[in-house]
Amino acid sequence: MGLWHHFVRQIFTALPPKSFIAPLVLVCVALAVGVGMLALTGRSGKDSPGPQTSPAAKRFERTRQPPGSPESVVGASDRRAQTGQTTGEPEATPEVQQQAAAVEPDEPPPPPWQAAINAITASSDDNDTVASRLVQALPGLPTEGQGQAVLQIVNLISDQKLETLQNTLLNPALSDEAASIILADLANRPTPIRAPILLALINGPKEGLRAAAREQLADMVGKDLGFDKPAWELAVREALAQEPQSELPDR
């Protein structure tokens, strides 16, 4: 500005006093000064650097994502993992994780007597053969096992093979439960098939079986003859003779 001021003063000194050219020169000088100042201001605005951004701010700008974007969600979960923050859900304790990973224990194996019955019934033999094998296994089975085996026997054995149960019923080792199951099945068998077994039981070793046989024989012949086996045999033959094709099998 000092140079411009000296230049203007030199011009006015060289002009004649009260000349009309002086104001015109003053206006031109003012315009020139204004244009020059605008030019300098524009150039300095282009060349001067803007506000500097620190490296930390640049990293923040690169990592900042709109709320809800996949990157922001992932970043938030990573930050929570690094800072130890949780979502409020309870974390599984080591004991709970161990219990969840544990395999369910297998069911306990069946008792030996059940395994023996299962092995016999799983055979591919015919029903009478399987029933006969179960009858042979009865003496070595406990009370519970005998009941289970007899249930299988009465469901498998045919009328023609039912007489094989006579010796089984006379065996003192047979449980009362098993004997009751056999007698209940006898009541549903044909009269010529069950009559010989009931006559054998009328003088058997077990009082309960004798009483049950006596009751079924009384229903068969229509009268009670006590424990007189010969009288029962005669009454049974007379009852069967009145029924066509109903004779006692040959002994």
PyMOL commands that set and color helices and strands:
alter all, ss='L'
color gray80, all
select helices_A, chain A and resi 2-14+21-47+55-63+70-83+94-101+112-121+127-140+143-156+159-170+176-186+191-201+207-221+229-241
alter helices_A, ss='H'
color red, helices_A
deselect
rebuild
show_as cartoon
